[in-house]
Amino acid sequence: LALSVCHHTKATCFWVSLADITSKLIGESEKLLNMLFELAREEAPSIIIIDEMDSLGRTRTGNESETERRIKTEFLKQMDKIRTIDERKRWGIRAKKNTGTK
């Protein structure tokens, strides 16, 4: 469905898993996330589809890892930048969570 939307809107589609942007090296995850959003801005209109977003989108409890906190902070910073983009070059983000099959 997401690829169909990208095709019909002629938007550039970026499909990433949270595992693709997670690194144990300090600052590397934020750098990768920043690069993804920067590339999406350059290729606008574009759509970023993030698989496994549910693992990042959990409520902050204080029990999450330092890496998870840093990625959440960078993600929110990048989301704030969307408002500054020219409306003709807007792009979107869609998050996909895993749903268990029974």
SVG drawing of the C-alpha trace seen along z (x, -y; Angstrom):
<svg xmlns="http://www.w3.org/2000/svg" viewBox="-5 -27 36 45">
<polyline fill="none" stroke="black" stroke-width="0.4" points="0.0,0.0 2.8,-2.4 4.7,-1.8 1.5,-2.4 1.1,-5.8 4.6,-6.7 4.1,-5.6 0.9,-7.5 2.1,-10.7 5.4,-10.5 7.2,-10.9 10.5,-9.4 10.0,-6.6 12.5,-5.8 11.7,-2.5 13.8,-1.9 13.7,0.3 14.6,-1.0 17.4,1.5 18.9,-0.2 19.5,-3.4 20.4,-2.0 24.1,-1.9 25.9,-1.1 28.4,-3.9 27.6,-7.1 26.1,-9.6 26.0,-7.3 22.3,-6.6 21.5,-10.3 23.8,-11.0 22.1,-8.3 18.6,-9.6 19.7,-13.1 21.1,-11.9 17.9,-10.1 15.8,-13.2 18.2,-15.4 18.1,-13.1 14.3,-13.1 14.3,-16.9 16.7,-17.0 14.5,-14.5 11.2,-16.1 8.4,-15.4 9.2,-12.2 7.8,-9.8 9.7,-8.1 8.3,-4.8 9.8,-3.5 9.3,0.1 9.2,1.3 8.4,-2.3 6.5,-0.8 9.8,0.0 10.8,-3.6 7.4,-5.2 6.9,-3.8 6.3,-6.1 9.4,-7.4 9.7,-5.6 13.3,-6.1 14.0,-2.5 15.0,-2.9 18.6,-2.8 20.7,-5.9 20.7,-5.1 16.9,-4.9 16.6,-8.3 19.0,-9.9 17.2,-8.5 13.8,-9.7 15.2,-13.2 16.7,-13.3 13.5,-12.0 11.5,-14.7 14.0,-17.4 13.7,-16.3 9.9,-16.3 10.0,-19.9 11.9,-20.8 9.1,-19.7 7.1,-22.8 9.9,-24.9 9.7,-23.2 8.1,-24.9 4.6,-23.4 5.3,-22.4 8.2,-20.3 6.4,-18.7 7.2,-15.2 5.6,-12.8 6.5,-10.2 4.6,-7.0 5.4,-4.6 4.6,-1.0 4.5,1.3 4.7,5.0 1.5,6.7 1.7,10.3 -0.1,12.9 -2.1,15.5"/>
</svg>
